[in-house]
Amino acid sequence: MVGTSATSARPAFFIAASGIPEHVAVSQQLIAYEALAPKGIVYSKVQLWRLERAAKFPKRVKLSAQRVAWIESEIDEWIGERIAARRQPMAA
């Protein structure tokens, strides 16, 4: 079938009801605040909010009135940037 995925009769870039292409939605895993600590991020919720507001940490995804999460790939990229910055010589 031309223009369809191998696993279904839907088009390869099917747009889900949420308006997000299915291939994008599936590849982004959300992680909760509690899952940040095992990655070495032990900031308080308030400090994370301050860093987000200053564009120094990935933006959260609001799940409900009392629950937020972050896209894991963005968190991993942020950690990678911190590691890469450590390798750069300090500006005088």
C-alpha positions in Angstrom: 0.0 0.0 0.0 1.4 3.3 -1.0 1.5 6.0 1.7 0.5 3.7 4.6 2.5 2.2 7.4 3.5 -1.4 7.3 1.6 -2.3 10.5 -1.7 -0.7 9.7 -3.9 0.7 6.9 -3.5 4.2 8.3 -1.4 6.7 6.5 2.3 6.6 7.6 2.0 10.1 9.2 -1.4 9.6 10.8 -2.5 12.6 12.9 -4.1 11.4 16.1 -7.2 13.0 17.7 -4.8 15.2 19.8 -3.5 16.8 16.6 0.0 15.5 17.2 1.4 13.2 14.5 1.3 9.6 15.8 5.0 9.0 15.1 6.0 12.1 17.2 3.6 11.3 20.1 4.9 7.8 20.5 8.6 8.8 20.6 8.2 11.3 23.4 8.1 9.8 26.9 7.1 11.9 29.8 8.9 11.6 33.2 7.6 12.9 36.5 9.4 15.1 39.0 10.3 12.0 41.1 12.1 10.5 38.1 14.5 13.5 37.8 16.5 12.6 40.9 17.8 9.3 39.5 19.2 11.4 36.6 21.0 13.6 39.0 18.6 16.5 39.0 17.8 17.2 42.6 16.4 20.7 42.4 13.2 21.6 44.3 10.1 22.2 42.3 10.4 25.9 42.9 14.0 26.0 41.6 13.0 24.0 38.5 10.2 26.6 37.9 12.7 29.4 38.2 15.1 27.7 35.8 12.3 27.1 33.3 11.2 30.7 33.5 14.8 31.9 32.8 14.9 29.4 29.8 17.7 27.4 31.6 15.8 24.2 31.9 13.2 22.4 29.6 9.6 23.5 29.9 7.2 21.2 31.8 4.1 19.6 30.4 1.0 20.2 32.5 -0.9 16.9 32.9 -3.5 18.1 35.3 -4.1 20.9 37.9 -1.6 19.3 40.3 0.6 17.1 38.1 3.4 18.0 35.7 6.1 16.1 33.8 9.0 16.7 31.4 9.8 15.2 28.0 12.6 12.7 28.8 14.6 13.4 25.6 14.7 17.1 26.4 15.9 16.4 30.0 18.6 14.0 28.6 19.6 16.7 26.1 19.9 19.3 28.9 22.1 17.0 30.9 24.3 16.4 27.8 24.6 20.2 27.3 25.8 20.5 30.9 28.4 17.8 30.3 29.6 19.5 27.1 29.8 22.9 28.7 32.1 21.4 31.4 34.5 20.4 28.7 34.7 23.9 27.3 37.4 26.3 28.6 36.2 28.9 31.0 35.9 32.5 29.7 38.4 34.9 31.3 
